[in-house]
Amino acid sequence: MDIQTLTRFFMWCTIINGALFVLGGAMCMFAPDFVYRTHSKWFPIPREAFNVAIYSFLGLFKIVFLVFNVAPYVALLIVG
C-alpha cells in the first residue's frame, strides 16, 4: 500500500465522518424534539439526561474524528 492510497483513504474517511458529524450536530440543533422523540421510543430517558448523553456523544465523536481521521490525513499530506 503506497502513500497516495493511504492519503485517499483518509481523505474519504474524513469527508464521510465529517458529514456524519455535521448531520448529527444539525439534527440536534434544528430538530431536537424529533431526535428526542425518536430515541425516547426505544429508551425511556428523561429529557435532561438525553441532552447530556447526546452532547457527550457528539463531543466524543468529534475527538475521535479529529484524532483518527483528520490528524492522519493531515500528516499524510505533509509527508506526501
N, CA, C and O atoms as a Maestro MAE file, in Angstrom:
{
 s_m_m2io_version
 :::
 2.0.0
}

f_m_ct {
 s_m_title
 :::
 protein
 m_atom[320] {
  # First column is atom index #
  i_m_mmod_type
  r_m_x_coord
  r_m_y_coord
  r_m_z_coord
  i_m_residue_number
  s_m_chain_name
  s_m_pdb_residue_name
  s_m_pdb_atom_name
  i_m_atomic_number
  :::
  1 25 0.848 -1.166 0.000 1 A "MET " " N  " 7
  2 3 0.000 0.000 0.000 1 A "MET " " CA " 6
  3 2 0.901 1.239 0.000 1 A "MET " " C  " 6
  4 15 1.782 1.376 0.849 1 A "MET " " O  " 8
  5 25 0.673 2.118 -0.943 2 A "ASP " " N  " 7
  6 3 1.523 3.304 -1.049 2 A "ASP " " CA " 6
  7 2 0.883 4.500 -0.338 2 A "ASP " " C  " 6
  8 15 -0.248 4.431 0.143 2 A "ASP " " O  " 8
  9 25 1.637 5.586 -0.289 3 A "ILE " " N  " 7
  10 3 1.199 6.758 0.477 3 A "ILE " " CA " 6
  11 2 0.006 7.455 -0.184 3 A "ILE " " C  " 6
  12 15 -0.819 8.048 0.510 3 A "ILE " " O  " 8
  13 25 -0.095 7.393 -1.513 4 A "GLN " " N  " 7
  14 3 -1.232 8.009 -2.197 4 A "GLN " " CA " 6
  15 2 -2.532 7.284 -1.864 4 A "GLN " " C  " 6
  16 15 -3.570 7.917 -1.671 4 A "GLN " " O  " 8
  17 25 -2.474 5.962 -1.797 5 A "THR " " N  " 7
  18 3 -3.652 5.180 -1.448 5 A "THR " " CA " 6
  19 2 -4.097 5.483 -0.025 5 A "THR " " C  " 6
  20 15 -5.287 5.663 0.231 5 A "THR " " O  " 8
  21 25 -3.152 5.540 0.896 6 A "LEU " " N  " 7
  22 3 -3.488 5.881 2.280 6 A "LEU " " CA " 6
  23 2 -4.053 7.291 2.394 6 A "LEU " " C  " 6
  24 15 -4.989 7.529 3.157 6 A "LEU " " O  " 8
  25 25 -3.489 8.216 1.641 7 A "THR " " N  " 7
  26 3 -3.977 9.591 1.672 7 A "THR " " CA " 6
  27 2 -5.409 9.661 1.159 7 A "THR " " C  " 6
  28 15 -6.241 10.347 1.752 7 A "THR " " O  " 8
  29 25 -5.706 8.971 0.079 8 A "ARG " " N  " 7
  30 3 -7.080 8.952 -0.450 8 A "ARG " " CA " 6
  31 2 -8.033 8.285 0.530 8 A "ARG " " C  " 6
  32 15 -9.160 8.743 0.715 8 A "ARG " " O  " 8
  33 25 -7.580 7.195 1.163 9 A "PHE " " N  " 7
  34 3 -8.408 6.504 2.148 9 A "PHE " " CA " 6
  35 2 -8.784 7.440 3.298 9 A "PHE " " C  " 6
  36 15 -9.954 7.543 3.667 9 A "PHE " " O  " 8
  37 25 -7.779 8.120 3.862 10 A "PHE " " N  " 7
  38 3 -8.064 9.016 4.979 10 A "PHE " " CA " 6
  39 2 -8.826 10.256 4.537 10 A "PHE " " C  " 6
  40 15 -9.568 10.837 5.329 10 A "PHE " " O  " 8
  41 25 -8.656 10.673 3.281 11 A "MET " " N  " 7
  42 3 -9.447 11.790 2.780 11 A "MET " " CA " 6
  43 2 -10.922 11.423 2.771 11 A "MET " " C  " 6
  44 15 -11.757 12.200 3.234 11 A "MET " " O  " 8
  45 25 -11.253 10.234 2.242 12 A "TRP " " N  " 7
  46 3 -12.647 9.824 2.188 12 A "TRP " " CA " 6
  47 2 -13.208 9.521 3.569 12 A "TRP " " C  " 6
  48 15 -14.381 9.785 3.832 12 A "TRP " " O  " 8
  49 25 -12.377 8.965 4.462 13 A "CYS " " N  " 7
  50 3 -12.821 8.758 5.847 13 A "CYS " " CA " 6
  51 2 -13.157 10.095 6.497 13 A "CYS " " C  " 6
  52 15 -14.160 10.214 7.201 13 A "CYS " " O  " 8
  53 25 -12.310 11.106 6.259 14 A "THR " " N  " 7
  54 3 -12.546 12.427 6.824 14 A "THR " " CA " 6
  55 2 -13.812 13.047 6.259 14 A "THR " " C  " 6
  56 15 -14.596 13.632 7.006 14 A "THR " " O  " 8
  57 25 -14.023 12.932 4.971 15 A "ILE " " N  " 7
  58 3 -15.214 13.510 4.346 15 A "ILE " " CA " 6
  59 2 -16.483 12.828 4.860 15 A "ILE " " C  " 6
  60 15 -17.436 13.508 5.242 15 A "ILE " " O  " 8
  61 25 -16.508 11.510 4.873 16 A "ILE " " N  " 7
  62 3 -17.704 10.776 5.287 16 A "ILE " " CA " 6
  63 2 -18.003 11.006 6.766 16 A "ILE " " C  " 6
  64 15 -19.140 11.310 7.129 16 A "ILE " " O  " 8
  65 25 -16.990 10.862 7.621 17 A "ASN " " N  " 7
  66 3 -17.224 11.057 9.049 17 A "ASN " " CA " 6
  67 2 -17.507 12.511 9.392 17 A "ASN " " C  " 6
  68 15 -18.274 12.786 10.315 17 A "ASN " " O  " 8
  69 25 -16.908 13.444 8.670 18 A "GLY " " N  " 7
  70 3 -17.227 14.860 8.866 18 A "GLY " " CA " 6
  71 2 -18.663 15.159 8.496 18 A "GLY " " C  " 6
  72 15 -19.338 15.920 9.190 18 A "GLY " " O  " 8
  73 25 -19.138 14.568 7.408 19 A "ALA " " N  " 7
  74 3 -20.536 14.756 7.015 19 A "ALA " " CA " 6
  75 2 -21.485 14.164 8.055 19 A "ALA " " C  " 6
  76 15 -22.516 14.762 8.362 19 A "ALA " " O  " 8
  77 25 -21.146 12.995 8.597 20 A "LEU " " N  " 7
  78 3 -21.975 12.402 9.642 20 A "LEU " " CA " 6
  79 2 -21.997 13.273 10.898 20 A "LEU " " C  " 6
  80 15 -23.041 13.426 11.532 20 A "LEU " " O  " 8
  81 25 -20.853 13.839 11.254 21 A "PHE " " N  " 7
  82 3 -20.790 14.718 12.414 21 A "PHE " " CA " 6
  83 2 -21.628 15.972 12.202 21 A "PHE " " C  " 6
  84 15 -22.371 16.377 13.096 21 A "PHE " " O  " 8
  85 25 -21.518 16.585 11.036 22 A "VAL " " N  " 7
  86 3 -22.304 17.784 10.736 22 A "VAL " " CA " 6
  87 2 -23.792 17.452 10.718 22 A "VAL " " C  " 6
  88 15 -24.602 18.230 11.221 22 A "VAL " " O  " 8
  89 25 -24.163 16.312 10.146 23 A "LEU " " N  " 7
  90 3 -25.564 15.901 10.124 23 A "LEU " " CA " 6
  91 2 -26.098 15.693 11.539 23 A "LEU " " C  " 6
  92 15 -27.193 16.150 11.866 23 A "LEU " " O  " 8
  93 25 -25.323 15.000 12.377 24 A "GLY " " N  " 7
  94 3 -25.747 14.779 13.757 24 A "GLY " " CA " 6
  95 2 -25.874 16.076 14.533 24 A "GLY " " C  " 6
  96 15 -26.839 16.270 15.272 24 A "GLY " " O  " 8
  97 25 -24.909 16.958 14.368 25 A "GLY " " N  " 7
  98 3 -24.976 18.259 15.036 25 A "GLY " " CA " 6
  99 2 -26.143 19.098 14.546 25 A "GLY " " C  " 6
  100 15 -26.816 19.754 15.341 25 A "GLY " " O  " 8
  101 25 -26.385 19.082 13.240 26 A "ALA " " N  " 7
  102 3 -27.509 19.840 12.680 26 A "ALA " " CA " 6
  103 2 -28.841 19.286 13.164 26 A "ALA " " C  " 6
  104 15 -29.761 20.050 13.455 26 A "ALA " " O  " 8
  105 25 -28.951 17.972 13.252 27 A "MET " " N  " 7
  106 3 -30.192 17.374 13.759 27 A "MET " " CA " 6
  107 2 -30.443 17.787 15.209 27 A "MET " " C  " 6
  108 15 -31.578 18.069 15.593 27 A "MET " " O  " 8
  109 25 -29.386 17.821 16.005 28 A "CYS " " N  " 7
  110 3 -29.546 18.214 17.413 28 A "CYS " " CA " 6
  111 2 -29.815 19.703 17.554 28 A "CYS " " C  " 6
  112 15 -30.454 20.121 18.519 28 A "CYS " " O  " 8
  113 25 -29.343 20.512 16.613 29 A "MET " " N  " 7
  114 3 -29.587 21.956 16.682 29 A "MET " " CA " 6
  115 2 -30.963 22.335 16.148 29 A "MET " " C  " 6
  116 15 -31.667 23.140 16.758 29 A "MET " " O  " 8
  117 25 -31.349 21.758 15.011 30 A "PHE " " N  " 7
  118 3 -32.553 22.216 14.322 30 A "PHE " " CA " 6
  119 2 -33.784 21.349 14.554 30 A "PHE " " C  " 6
  120 15 -34.904 21.794 14.305 30 A "PHE " " O  " 8
  121 25 -33.597 20.117 15.028 31 A "ALA " " N  " 7
  122 3 -34.744 19.232 15.281 31 A "ALA " " CA " 6
  123 2 -34.540 18.448 16.576 31 A "ALA " " C  " 6
  124 15 -34.601 17.218 16.564 31 A "ALA " " O  " 8
  125 25 -34.298 19.142 17.695 32 A "PRO " " N  " 7
  126 3 -34.020 18.404 18.930 32 A "PRO " " CA " 6
  127 2 -35.216 17.604 19.437 32 A "PRO " " C  " 6
  128 15 -35.045 16.528 20.010 32 A "PRO " " O  " 8
  129 25 -36.421 18.122 19.228 33 A "ASP " " N  " 7
  130 3 -37.612 17.390 19.682 33 A "ASP " " CA " 6
  131 2 -37.813 16.103 18.896 33 A "ASP " " C  " 6
  132 15 -38.180 15.075 19.465 33 A "ASP " " O  " 8
  133 25 -37.576 16.157 17.602 34 A "PHE " " N  " 7
  134 3 -37.686 14.957 16.771 34 A "PHE " " CA " 6
  135 2 -36.685 13.895 17.205 34 A "PHE " " C  " 6
  136 15 -37.027 12.717 17.309 34 A "PHE " " O  " 8
  137 25 -35.435 14.320 17.462 35 A "VAL " " N  " 7
  138 3 -34.390 13.382 17.887 35 A "VAL " " CA " 6
  139 2 -34.763 12.777 19.237 35 A "VAL " " C  " 6
  140 15 -34.613 11.572 19.440 35 A "VAL " " O  " 8
  141 25 -35.248 13.606 20.160 36 A "TYR " " N  " 7
  142 3 -35.620 13.099 21.486 36 A "TYR " " CA " 6
  143 2 -36.802 12.132 21.385 36 A "TYR " " C  " 6
  144 15 -36.778 11.068 22.003 36 A "TYR " " O  " 8
  145 25 -37.830 12.486 20.620 37 A "ARG " " N  " 7
  146 3 -38.995 11.589 20.475 37 A "ARG " " CA " 6
  147 2 -38.590 10.259 19.873 37 A "ARG " " C  " 6
  148 15 -39.064 9.209 20.307 37 A "ARG " " O  " 8
  149 25 -37.715 10.293 18.874 38 A "THR " " N  " 7
  150 3 -37.278 9.057 18.237 38 A "THR " " CA " 6
  151 2 -36.527 8.167 19.222 38 A "THR " " C  " 6
  152 15 -36.778 6.964 19.288 38 A "THR " " O  " 8
  153 25 -35.619 8.745 19.977 39 A "HIS " " N  " 7
  154 3 -34.838 7.949 20.918 39 A "HIS " " CA " 6
  155 2 -35.644 7.527 22.138 39 A "HIS " " C  " 6
  156 15 -35.418 6.451 22.690 39 A "HIS " " O  " 8
  157 25 -36.581 8.366 22.559 40 A "SER " " N  " 7
  158 3 -37.351 8.015 23.755 40 A "SER " " CA " 6
  159 2 -38.340 6.881 23.482 40 A "SER " " C  " 6
  160 15 -38.862 6.281 24.422 40 A "SER " " O  " 8
  161 25 -38.602 6.584 22.223 41 A "LYS " " N  " 7
  162 3 -39.428 5.410 21.909 41 A "LYS " " CA " 6
  163 2 -38.669 4.128 22.212 41 A "LYS " " C  " 6
  164 15 -39.271 3.126 22.598 41 A "LYS " " O  " 8
  165 25 -37.353 4.152 22.038 42 A "TRP " " N  " 7
  166 3 -36.529 2.972 22.276 42 A "TRP " " CA " 6
  167 2 -36.078 2.874 23.725 42 A "TRP " " C  " 6
  168 15 -36.058 1.792 24.311 42 A "TRP " " O  " 8
  169 25 -35.711 4.037 24.304 43 A "PHE " " N  " 7
  170 3 -35.158 4.057 25.658 43 A "PHE " " CA " 6
  171 2 -35.920 5.075 26.486 43 A "PHE " " C  " 6
  172 15 -35.931 6.255 26.138 43 A "PHE " " O  " 8
  173 25 -36.560 4.656 27.572 44 A "PRO " " N  " 7
  174 3 -37.243 5.631 28.432 44 A "PRO " " CA " 6
  175 2 -36.210 6.453 29.209 44 A "PRO " " C  " 6
  176 15 -35.608 5.958 30.161 44 A "PRO " " O  " 8
  177 25 -36.011 7.694 28.803 45 A "ILE " " N  " 7
  178 3 -34.979 8.538 29.395 45 A "ILE " " CA " 6
  179 2 -35.531 9.951 29.537 45 A "ILE " " C  " 6
  180 15 -36.196 10.450 28.629 45 A "ILE " " O  " 8
  181 25 -35.262 10.600 30.667 46 A "PRO " " N  " 7
  182 3 -35.712 11.993 30.804 46 A "PRO " " CA " 6
  183 2 -34.969 12.919 29.838 46 A "PRO " " C  " 6
  184 15 -33.862 12.619 29.392 46 A "PRO " " O  " 8
  185 25 -35.595 14.034 29.534 47 A "ARG " " N  " 7
  186 3 -35.046 14.963 28.543 47 A "ARG " " CA " 6
  187 2 -33.666 15.488 28.945 47 A "ARG " " C  " 6
  188 15 -32.773 15.589 28.104 47 A "ARG " " O  " 8
  189 25 -33.488 15.821 30.218 48 A "GLU " " N  " 7
  190 3 -32.210 16.366 30.667 48 A "GLU " " CA " 6
  191 2 -31.084 15.337 30.516 48 A "GLU " " C  " 6
  192 15 -29.981 15.678 30.090 48 A "GLU " " O  " 8
  193 25 -31.364 14.087 30.863 49 A "ALA " " N  " 7
  194 3 -30.366 13.025 30.710 49 A "ALA " " CA " 6
  195 2 -30.069 12.774 29.236 49 A "ALA " " C  " 6
  196 15 -28.930 12.496 28.863 49 A "ALA " " O  " 8
  197 25 -31.094 12.872 28.409 50 A "PHE " " N  " 7
  198 3 -30.897 12.700 26.972 50 A "PHE " " CA " 6
  199 2 -29.985 13.791 26.416 50 A "PHE " " C  " 6
  200 15 -29.087 13.510 25.623 50 A "PHE " " O  " 8
  201 25 -30.216 15.035 26.835 51 A "ASN " " N  " 7
  202 3 -29.377 16.136 26.356 51 A "ASN " " CA " 6
  203 2 -27.919 15.920 26.739 51 A "ASN " " C  " 6
  204 15 -27.024 16.141 25.924 51 A "ASN " " O  " 8
  205 25 -27.678 15.493 27.968 52 A "VAL " " N  " 7
  206 3 -26.305 15.223 28.405 52 A "VAL " " CA " 6
  207 2 -25.706 14.089 27.575 52 A "VAL " " C  " 6
  208 15 -24.559 14.178 27.137 52 A "VAL " " O  " 8
  209 25 -26.473 13.034 27.361 53 A "ALA " " N  " 7
  210 3 -25.963 11.876 26.623 53 A "ALA " " CA " 6
  211 2 -25.653 12.234 25.167 53 A "ALA " " C  " 6
  212 15 -24.604 11.848 24.652 53 A "ALA " " O  " 8
  213 25 -26.544 12.960 24.503 54 A "ILE " " N  " 7
  214 3 -26.345 13.237 23.075 54 A "ILE " " CA " 6
  215 2 -25.187 14.208 22.862 54 A "ILE " " C  " 6
  216 15 -24.416 14.053 21.915 54 A "ILE " " O  " 8
  217 25 -25.057 15.208 23.735 55 A "TYR " " N  " 7
  218 3 -23.953 16.152 23.573 55 A "TYR " " CA " 6
  219 2 -22.628 15.519 23.981 55 A "TYR " " C  " 6
  220 15 -21.584 15.861 23.426 55 A "TYR " " O  " 8
  221 25 -22.658 14.607 24.937 56 A "SER " " N  " 7
  222 3 -21.440 13.855 25.274 56 A "SER " " CA " 6
  223 2 -21.018 12.980 24.104 56 A "SER " " C  " 6
  224 15 -19.833 12.888 23.781 56 A "SER " " O  " 8
  225 25 -21.998 12.336 23.470 57 A "PHE " " N  " 7
  226 3 -21.696 11.521 22.295 57 A "PHE " " CA " 6
  227 2 -21.097 12.363 21.177 57 A "PHE " " C  " 6
  228 15 -20.112 11.964 20.558 57 A "PHE " " O  " 8
  229 25 -21.684 13.521 20.918 58 A "LEU " " N  " 7
  230 3 -21.152 14.373 19.851 58 A "LEU " " CA " 6
  231 2 -19.740 14.860 20.184 58 A "LEU " " C  " 6
  232 15 -18.892 14.954 19.297 58 A "LEU " " O  " 8
  233 25 -19.489 15.167 21.444 59 A "GLY " " N  " 7
  234 3 -18.146 15.579 21.844 59 A "GLY " " CA " 6
  235 2 -17.136 14.460 21.677 59 A "GLY " " C  " 6
  236 15 -16.034 14.687 21.178 59 A "GLY " " O  " 8
  237 25 -17.498 13.253 22.090 60 A "LEU " " N  " 7
  238 3 -16.613 12.104 21.919 60 A "LEU " " CA " 6
  239 2 -16.396 11.790 20.442 60 A "LEU " " C  " 6
  240 15 -15.279 11.479 20.029 60 A "LEU " " O  " 8
  241 25 -17.454 11.871 19.654 61 A "PHE " " N  " 7
  242 3 -17.334 11.625 18.220 61 A "PHE " " CA " 6
  243 2 -16.383 12.638 17.584 61 A "PHE " " C  " 6
  244 15 -15.581 12.280 16.721 61 A "PHE " " O  " 8
  245 25 -16.469 13.903 18.009 62 A "LYS " " N  " 7
  246 3 -15.596 14.927 17.447 62 A "LYS " " CA " 6
  247 2 -14.134 14.639 17.783 62 A "LYS " " C  " 6
  248 15 -13.264 14.774 16.923 62 A "LYS " " O  " 8
  249 25 -13.858 14.246 19.019 63 A "ILE " " N  " 7
  250 3 -12.483 13.938 19.410 63 A "ILE " " CA " 6
  251 2 -11.950 12.749 18.610 63 A "ILE " " C  " 6
  252 15 -10.832 12.794 18.097 63 A "ILE " " O  " 8
  253 25 -12.750 11.688 18.505 64 A "VAL " " N  " 7
  254 3 -12.336 10.502 17.755 64 A "VAL " " CA " 6
  255 2 -12.153 10.845 16.273 64 A "VAL " " C  " 6
  256 15 -11.213 10.374 15.633 64 A "VAL " " O  " 8
  257 25 -13.045 11.657 15.741 65 A "PHE " " N  " 7
  258 3 -12.959 12.096 14.346 65 A "PHE " " CA " 6
  259 2 -11.661 12.862 14.096 65 A "PHE " " C  " 6
  260 15 -10.980 12.614 13.101 65 A "PHE " " O  " 8
  261 25 -11.318 13.777 14.978 66 A "LEU " " N  " 7
  262 3 -10.098 14.563 14.797 66 A "LEU " " CA " 6
  263 2 -8.847 13.707 14.944 66 A "LEU " " C  " 6
  264 15 -7.898 13.853 14.174 66 A "LEU " " O  " 8
  265 25 -8.842 12.821 15.923 67 A "VAL " " N  " 7
  266 3 -7.641 12.026 16.194 67 A "VAL " " CA " 6
  267 2 -7.419 10.941 15.149 67 A "VAL " " C  " 6
  268 15 -6.292 10.734 14.699 67 A "VAL " " O  " 8
  269 25 -8.494 10.241 14.758 68 A "PHE " " N  " 7
  270 3 -8.333 9.078 13.891 68 A "PHE " " CA " 6
  271 2 -8.620 9.334 12.413 68 A "PHE " " C  " 6
  272 15 -8.396 8.446 11.590 68 A "PHE " " O  " 8
  273 25 -9.108 10.518 12.053 69 A "ASN " " N  " 7
  274 3 -9.364 10.816 10.646 69 A "ASN " " CA " 6
  275 2 -8.586 12.028 10.162 69 A "ASN " " C  " 6
  276 15 -7.825 11.941 9.199 69 A "ASN " " O  " 8
  277 25 -8.780 13.158 10.832 70 A "VAL " " N  " 7
  278 3 -8.181 14.396 10.349 70 A "VAL " " CA " 6
  279 2 -6.662 14.408 10.566 70 A "VAL " " C  " 6
  280 15 -5.905 14.757 9.660 70 A "VAL " " O  " 8
  281 25 -6.223 14.028 11.765 71 A "ALA " " N  " 7
  282 3 -4.782 14.068 12.052 71 A "ALA " " CA " 6
  283 2 -3.969 13.167 11.122 71 A "ALA " " C  " 6
  284 15 -2.952 13.620 10.597 71 A "ALA " " O  " 8
  285 25 -4.373 11.901 10.891 72 A "PRO " " N  " 7
  286 3 -3.597 11.091 9.932 72 A "PRO " " CA " 6
  287 2 -3.647 11.642 8.510 72 A "PRO " " C  " 6
  288 15 -2.660 11.554 7.779 72 A "PRO " " O  " 8
  289 25 -4.786 12.209 8.110 73 A "TYR " " N  " 7
  290 3 -4.893 12.770 6.762 73 A "TYR " " CA " 6
  291 2 -3.947 13.956 6.596 73 A "TYR " " C  " 6
  292 15 -3.252 14.065 5.586 73 A "TYR " " O  " 8
  293 25 -3.923 14.833 7.579 74 A "VAL " " N  " 7
  294 3 -3.030 15.996 7.517 74 A "VAL " " CA " 6
  295 2 -1.575 15.544 7.551 74 A "VAL " " C  " 6
  296 15 -0.744 16.079 6.817 74 A "VAL " " O  " 8
  297 25 -1.262 14.569 8.392 75 A "ALA " " N  " 7
  298 3 0.112 14.053 8.458 75 A "ALA " " CA " 6
  299 2 0.541 13.455 7.114 75 A "ALA " " C  " 6
  300 15 1.666 13.676 6.666 75 A "ALA " " O  " 8
  301 25 -0.347 12.707 6.479 76 A "LEU " " N  " 7
  302 3 -0.008 12.127 5.175 76 A "LEU " " CA " 6
  303 2 0.136 13.209 4.107 76 A "LEU " " C  " 6
  304 15 0.967 13.079 3.209 76 A "LEU " " O  " 8
  305 25 -0.661 14.274 4.192 77 A "LEU " " N  " 7
  306 3 -0.493 15.372 3.245 77 A "LEU " " CA " 6
  307 2 0.865 16.056 3.429 77 A "LEU " " C  " 6
  308 15 1.508 16.435 2.451 77 A "LEU " " O  " 8
  309 25 1.296 16.210 4.671 78 A "ILE " " N  " 7
  310 3 2.589 16.833 4.937 78 A "ILE " " CA " 6
  311 2 3.730 15.944 4.456 78 A "ILE " " C  " 6
  312 15 4.674 16.425 3.829 78 A "ILE " " O  " 8
  313 25 3.645 14.655 4.748 79 A "VAL " " N  " 7
  314 3 4.708 13.723 4.363 79 A "VAL " " CA " 6
  315 2 4.741 13.538 2.841 79 A "VAL " " C  " 6
  316 15 5.809 13.489 2.231 79 A "VAL " " O  " 8
  317 25 3.554 13.437 2.247 80 A "GLY " " N  " 7
  318 3 3.477 13.167 0.817 80 A "GLY " " CA " 6
  319 2 3.821 14.378 0.024 80 A "GLY " " C  " 6
  320 15 3.808 14.334 -1.206 80 A "GLY " " O  " 8
  :::
 }
 m_bond[319] {
  # First column is bond index #
  i_m_from
  i_m_to
  i_m_order
  :::
  1 1 2 1
  2 2 3 1
  3 3 4 2
  4 3 5 1
  5 5 6 1
  6 6 7 1
  7 7 8 2
  8 7 9 1
  9 9 10 1
  10 10 11 1
  11 11 12 2
  12 11 13 1
  13 13 14 1
  14 14 15 1
  15 15 16 2
  16 15 17 1
  17 17 18 1
  18 18 19 1
  19 19 20 2
  20 19 21 1
  21 21 22 1
  22 22 23 1
  23 23 24 2
  24 23 25 1
  25 25 26 1
  26 26 27 1
  27 27 28 2
  28 27 29 1
  29 29 30 1
  30 30 31 1
  31 31 32 2
  32 31 33 1
  33 33 34 1
  34 34 35 1
  35 35 36 2
  36 35 37 1
  37 37 38 1
  38 38 39 1
  39 39 40 2
  40 39 41 1
  41 41 42 1
  42 42 43 1
  43 43 44 2
  44 43 45 1
  45 45 46 1
  46 46 47 1
  47 47 48 2
  48 47 49 1
  49 49 50 1
  50 50 51 1
  51 51 52 2
  52 51 53 1
  53 53 54 1
  54 54 55 1
  55 55 56 2
  56 55 57 1
  57 57 58 1
  58 58 59 1
  59 59 60 2
  60 59 61 1
  61 61 62 1
  62 62 63 1
  63 63 64 2
  64 63 65 1
  65 65 66 1
  66 66 67 1
  67 67 68 2
  68 67 69 1
  69 69 70 1
  70 70 71 1
  71 71 72 2
  72 71 73 1
  73 73 74 1
  74 74 75 1
  75 75 76 2
  76 75 77 1
  77 77 78 1
  78 78 79 1
  79 79 80 2
  80 79 81 1
  81 81 82 1
  82 82 83 1
  83 83 84 2
  84 83 85 1
  85 85 86 1
  86 86 87 1
  87 87 88 2
  88 87 89 1
  89 89 90 1
  90 90 91 1
  91 91 92 2
  92 91 93 1
  93 93 94 1
  94 94 95 1
  95 95 96 2
  96 95 97 1
  97 97 98 1
  98 98 99 1
  99 99 100 2
  100 99 101 1
  101 101 102 1
  102 102 103 1
  103 103 104 2
  104 103 105 1
  105 105 106 1
  106 106 107 1
  107 107 108 2
  108 107 109 1
  109 109 110 1
  110 110 111 1
  111 111 112 2
  112 111 113 1
  113 113 114 1
  114 114 115 1
  115 115 116 2
  116 115 117 1
  117 117 118 1
  118 118 119 1
  119 119 120 2
  120 119 121 1
  121 121 122 1
  122 122 123 1
  123 123 124 2
  124 123 125 1
  125 125 126 1
  126 126 127 1
  127 127 128 2
  128 127 129 1
  129 129 130 1
  130 130 131 1
  131 131 132 2
  132 131 133 1
  133 133 134 1
  134 134 135 1
  135 135 136 2
  136 135 137 1
  137 137 138 1
  138 138 139 1
  139 139 140 2
  140 139 141 1
  141 141 142 1
  142 142 143 1
  143 143 144 2
  144 143 145 1
  145 145 146 1
  146 146 147 1
  147 147 148 2
  148 147 149 1
  149 149 150 1
  150 150 151 1
  151 151 152 2
  152 151 153 1
  153 153 154 1
  154 154 155 1
  155 155 156 2
  156 155 157 1
  157 157 158 1
  158 158 159 1
  159 159 160 2
  160 159 161 1
  161 161 162 1
  162 162 163 1
  163 163 164 2
  164 163 165 1
  165 165 166 1
  166 166 167 1
  167 167 168 2
  168 167 169 1
  169 169 170 1
  170 170 171 1
  171 171 172 2
  172 171 173 1
  173 173 174 1
  174 174 175 1
  175 175 176 2
  176 175 177 1
  177 177 178 1
  178 178 179 1
  179 179 180 2
  180 179 181 1
  181 181 182 1
  182 182 183 1
  183 183 184 2
  184 183 185 1
  185 185 186 1
  186 186 187 1
  187 187 188 2
  188 187 189 1
  189 189 190 1
  190 190 191 1
  191 191 192 2
  192 191 193 1
  193 193 194 1
  194 194 195 1
  195 195 196 2
  196 195 197 1
  197 197 198 1
  198 198 199 1
  199 199 200 2
  200 199 201 1
  201 201 202 1
  202 202 203 1
  203 203 204 2
  204 203 205 1
  205 205 206 1
  206 206 207 1
  207 207 208 2
  208 207 209 1
  209 209 210 1
  210 210 211 1
  211 211 212 2
  212 211 213 1
  213 213 214 1
  214 214 215 1
  215 215 216 2
  216 215 217 1
  217 217 218 1
  218 218 219 1
  219 219 220 2
  220 219 221 1
  221 221 222 1
  222 222 223 1
  223 223 224 2
  224 223 225 1
  225 225 226 1
  226 226 227 1
  227 227 228 2
  228 227 229 1
  229 229 230 1
  230 230 231 1
  231 231 232 2
  232 231 233 1
  233 233 234 1
  234 234 235 1
  235 235 236 2
  236 235 237 1
  237 237 238 1
  238 238 239 1
  239 239 240 2
  240 239 241 1
  241 241 242 1
  242 242 243 1
  243 243 244 2
  244 243 245 1
  245 245 246 1
  246 246 247 1
  247 247 248 2
  248 247 249 1
  249 249 250 1
  250 250 251 1
  251 251 252 2
  252 251 253 1
  253 253 254 1
  254 254 255 1
  255 255 256 2
  256 255 257 1
  257 257 258 1
  258 258 259 1
  259 259 260 2
  260 259 261 1
  261 261 262 1
  262 262 263 1
  263 263 264 2
  264 263 265 1
  265 265 266 1
  266 266 267 1
  267 267 268 2
  268 267 269 1
  269 269 270 1
  270 270 271 1
  271 271 272 2
  272 271 273 1
  273 273 274 1
  274 274 275 1
  275 275 276 2
  276 275 277 1
  277 277 278 1
  278 278 279 1
  279 279 280 2
  280 279 281 1
  281 281 282 1
  282 282 283 1
  283 283 284 2
  284 283 285 1
  285 285 286 1
  286 286 287 1
  287 287 288 2
  288 287 289 1
  289 289 290 1
  290 290 291 1
  291 291 292 2
  292 291 293 1
  293 293 294 1
  294 294 295 1
  295 295 296 2
  296 295 297 1
  297 297 298 1
  298 298 299 1
  299 299 300 2
  300 299 301 1
  301 301 302 1
  302 302 303 1
  303 303 304 2
  304 303 305 1
  305 305 306 1
  306 306 307 1
  307 307 308 2
  308 307 309 1
  309 309 310 1
  310 310 311 1
  311 311 312 2
  312 311 313 1
  313 313 314 1
  314 314 315 1
  315 315 316 2
  316 315 317 1
  317 317 318 1
  318 318 319 1
  319 319 320 2
  :::
 }
}
